[in-house]
Amino acid sequence: MKYLFLLAAIVAEVVATSALNASQQFTKLLPSLITIVGYLTSFYLLSLALRSLPIGLVYAVWSGVGIVLTALVGIFLFKQVPDVPAIIGMVLIIVGVLVMNLFSKMAGH
């Protein structure tokens, strides 16, 4: 269940960030409301994940996966194509999150 909370927090954060871009600096009502609700939901779900997972692991996964998913949303919805250094950086983020989850004692291994 703790990882479901974390996954849902990531999805809510990606939705909120995507809506933030669409809100055009909070000048569009619906995307602005989605942004606010999305971030509130994300932080609430993040707090639930923190009940049973260490903060360093939770934040690394939440932010790392969120960065990569948000970049993918940028590609597909906003036509913001990353360059090679950005892609390399995202691959390194994914590798870092995997290393933490698979090998760190923080993850309970």
N, C-alpha and C positions, 0 to 999 in steps of 0.2 A: 504493500500500500504506500509506503514512504516514497518509493520510486515513481508511483503513479502521481502523487502530489507534485513531485519534482518535474515530471514530464508535463503535467497540466500547467504548472507555473511557467515553464519555458514556452509552451504554446501561447498562453495568455500574454506573455511579454512580447513575443514576436508579433502577435496580432496588434497589441498596443503600439509598438514601435512602427509598424507598417501604417496604422491609422494616423499616427503622429505625422508621418511624412505626407499622408493624404489630407491632413487637416489644414495644411497651408498656414502654419503658424497660428493655429486655433481660430482661423477665420471661417472654417466650415463646421457647422454644428454637429452633424452625425459622426464624422471621423474624430472630432474632438471628444465627444461623449464616449466613443469606443476606446479612445486612448485612456481616458480617466478610469473607466470601468476595467479595462484590461490591465492596467498597472496595479490598481487596487486588488484585483483578483490574483494577479501574479504574486504580489507580495504576501497576500494571505496564504496562498498555497505554499509559497516558499517557507513561511513560518511553520506550516504543518510538517513539511519535510524536515525542518530543523529539529523537530521533536526527537527524531531518532537517528539522524545523520549528522556528522560533524560539519560545522560551518564552512571550513575550508573546502571540503569536497563538494558540498552543495553549491557554494558560490562559483567554484571552478566549472562545474558541469552546467549550471544555470547560465552563466555568462558565456562560456565557450560555445556551447551548443546554440545558445541564443544568437551569438554573433554570426555563426555559420548559416543558421536558418534565415536570419534577417537578410544576410547577403543574398541568399537564394531568392527570397521574396523580391529584393531589389532588382535582381536579374529578370525575373519573370513578370513582375507587375509594373516596375518602374523603368525597365530597360537600362539599368545601371550595370554595365558589364565590368567586372573586375579585371585588372591587368594581372600579369604574371606574378609580380611580388605579392599582390593581395591574395591570389590563389595559394601561393606557397605559404603565406601567413596563416590562412585558414586551415590548410593541411596540418601545419604545425600545431595549431590549436586543437584540432581533432586528435592528433597523436598525443598531445599533453593530457587531454581529458581521458583518453584510453589508458595511458600509462598510470594515471592516478587511480582509475577504477580497477584496473587489473592487477597492479603490483603494490600499491600503497597500503600500508597498514591502516591508514585513515579510512579506507573503504571496508574495513572489517575482515581483511584477509589474513 
